[in-house]
Amino acid sequence: MSIIQCSGLIKTYRVRRREPGFRQAVKTLFSPAYDSVQALRGVGFSIEEGEIVGYIGPNGAGKSTTIKILCGILTPDAGTCDIRGKVPWRDRTAHVGGIGVVFGQRSQLWWDVPVGDSFALLRDIYRVPQTQYRRSLDELVALLDLETLLRTPARQLSLGQRMRCEVAASLLHNPRLLFLDEPTIGLDAPSKLAVREFIKRRNAECGTTVLLTTHDMLDVEALCTRILFIGKGEILVDGTLETLTAHFPGETLTAEEMVARLYQHYEV
């Protein structure tokens, strides 16, 4: 059963253009000029319940834009999207109650308050019943080793500690669908392993569907049963790692080398 179905997603940004120099700055102030940048060019795919799908591609390919549309943060210029019977940008309040989101370079924790207080605020935002919240919190604290971090303000956490807390925060309301946008960026090896193992376990035990964007192919190898490769705003490959291997018959390549070759092959 498909939990995500999207088709023909198009998104164009207007980017303000300015030449270097003081005169150009003054000119742009009174007569701004804009360029159009097409981030998505008819993106479409479906994801089945319980899948872990890697969404990979170079910087600027459209990965984060796609995730933001699927989360309801952005509205596409054209195209359709159905997630669990809801249109993300139209039914946003109902939609966000059933998803969890981790952006590696954004935080959902309050910077100056203890992590435990951030979790309690998220409980209230998602209106999680106290008994369900306590059960989820106890499980997440144990699995991600957060006991000593609950009384620590987010600003005092290391990056690895914060990312473990971010993953827990995204799952407190027990969503069936989890969006992870570079969740292991900047983490050391033990922290990466801890996050990967937790995601794998959550998928196996709870059937949580995961869409993962990353530049770390070890994340993909460890977690993903399927890969979507995007370049210049279009889905170029949809399949498994073995599907990618078929592009280079007779060659023995690591996953990282294979993706680098795909960049060259598709000129992205």
N, C-alpha and C positions, 0 to 999 in steps of 0.2 A: 504494500500500500504506500503510495507516494505521500510524503509529509510536506514536500516542497515541489511546486510546479510553477515554473516561470517561463515566459516566452517573449521574444522580441523586445527585451529591455533596452531602451535607449536613454542615455543621459549626456547632456552637453553643458559644460560650464562656461560662463563668461569670465574671462580673466583680464583684469586691467593691465594695459600695456603702457610702459613708460621707458623712454630712452634715458641713458645716464646724463647727469649734469643738472645744474641748478635751474637753468632756463627751461629745460624740458620738464622739470618737476613743477615749476610754476604754470607752464602751459597745460600740463596734465590736470592740474588742480581745477582749472576753469573749463578745459575742453577734454574731458577724459576719453580715451580710446580703449576699445576692448577687442580681444581676440576670442574666438570660440574654440574650445577644446572638447572634442567628443570623447568622453570617457568610456561609454558603452555603445556598441554598434549592433544591436539586435541579439543580445545575450539570452540564451534559453537553455534550461536543463531541468531535470526532475531528480529528486533524491528520495529514496525509499526509507521507510521507518527503520531505525536501527543501524543505518550505514554510518561509517566514518569516511568522509570524503575530503581529500586534500585539494585545495584550490590554489594552484601555483601559477607563477608567471613573474616577469620582470617588474621592477618599480614602474608605476604609472600605467600598468596594463589594465587596471579597472577592478582589481580585487576588492579593495576597501570600499569603493563605490557600490559594488554589488552587495557587499555585506550590509552597508548602511541602508540600502533599499530594502533588503530582506528583513532588517530590523525595524523598518518604518521610520528611520531617521530622515531619509531622503525620499522624494517623490520622483519617479522617472518621467521623462518627457513623453515616452510612449512605451507600450508593452503591458503585459499582464503578469500577475503573480498571485498565487494561492498558497497559503501556508496554514495547514490545519483548518481549512474552510474560511480563512480570513484574508483580506487584502491588507498587507502590513501598514501602508501609509494612510489607509482610510479607516481601518479598525484598530488604530494603534493602541488604545488603552486595553482592549481585550486581548490584542495580540501579544503585548509584552509580558502579560501574565503567564504565558506558556513558553517563553524562551529565556535562555540565559546568554549573556554576552560578555566576552572578555576582550578588551582592546589592549594589546601589549604596551602601547604608548599613551594610554588614557587610564584614569583610575576612577572607580566607583566608590572608593573609600574616602571618608572625610579626613582631611589631611592632619588636623590637629587633635582629633579625638581618638581614644583607644579603639582598636579594631573591633572589640566586642560591642561597643556602642554603635559603630557603623553597621554591624550585622543587625542589631536591634532596630535601627532606623529602617533598614531594608525590609525587615520583617513587617513593620508597620506600613511601608509603602506598598508592598505586595499583599498586605492583609492576610498573612499566613497565620492560621490558628496556632495558639501557643503550644499545644501538644505536638503538632506537626513540626513546628519550628525547632522545638527542643530536641526532637528525634533527629531531624536533619543536621542540626548544629553538632550534636554529640558525634554523629557518624563522620561528618566532615572534619571535625577537630581531630578525631582519632586517625583517620586515613591520611590527612595532610600534615599531621604533627603540628597543630596550631596552639596547643594548650598554653605554652609560655608566651604566645604573641597576642592573646586576646586583650591584655591590659596595656599593650604598647601602642602609642599613637602611630599612625601610618607613616608619618614623616621620619620616624626613627627606624623603620624597617629597611633591611637590605633589599635589593631588587628581587632576589630569589624568594625571600620571605613574603614580600608584598605580592608577588605573582601567585604564590600558594593561597594567600588570603583572597586575592581577586577571583581565583577559580572557585573557592568556597562561597564567596559572596554571590556569584552567578548561579549557584545551585541551591541556595537556601530555600527557594520556593518550589524546588523539585520540578524543574522544567523538563519537557520531553525533547526539546531541541536546544542545542548549544552551539553558538557561534564563537569561534576562537580566532581572533585576528592577531597573528604573531605572538602567541602566549608565552613562548620561550625565548623571546628576543633578549639578548644580554645576560642570560642566565648561565651560571657555571654548570659543569657536567652533572654533579649530584642533583641540583635543582631541576635540570631538564629531565633527568631520569624519573624524579619523583612526580613531576607533572604528567609525563607520558604514562607512567604506570597507573596513576589515578584515573586519567581519561579512559584508558583501556579497561580498567576495572569497572568504572561507572557504566560504560557501554555494555560490557558483558553482563553485569548484574541487574542493571535497570533498563537496558534497551535504549539508552539515550542516543539520539541521533546527533552527529557532530559534523559541522562544516568548518574545516581548519584551513586558514591561510597562513603560509609560512615560506621563508626562504631557506629553512633548514631541512634538507632532504632526509636527514636522519629522523626527524619528526614524521615525515611521510612514510618512510620505510617501516618505522616502529608501529604506526597507528592505522594507516589508511588502506582500505580495501579497494579504493577507486580514486582516480585522479582526474580533475578538470584542469586543463592547461589553457590559460588565457593570454592573449597577446594583442595589443592595439585595440582593446575593447571587444574582441571576438573570442569565442571558445574555439580553440584550434584542435585540441585532442580531448577525448572523453573515453577513459578506459582504465586499465590497471598498469602497474609498472611494467608488466610483460608486454602490454600494448605499446608502451614507449620503446621498449627494447626492439620491437619489430621494425622500428624506423631505421635501425642500424644493424642489419643482419651481418653475422660473422664477426662482430666486434664485442669485446668484453669491456663494459663500461660500468663505473659506479653510478649510483642514482644521480649524484651531483654532476658528474661528467656528462651524463645523458641529458640532463636538463640544460646544461650549458650548450650542448650541441643542438638541442631543440631551439634555443634562442637564435643560434646561427642559421639553422635550417629555415626557420620562419621569419628571419630578419626582424626580430623584435628586441 
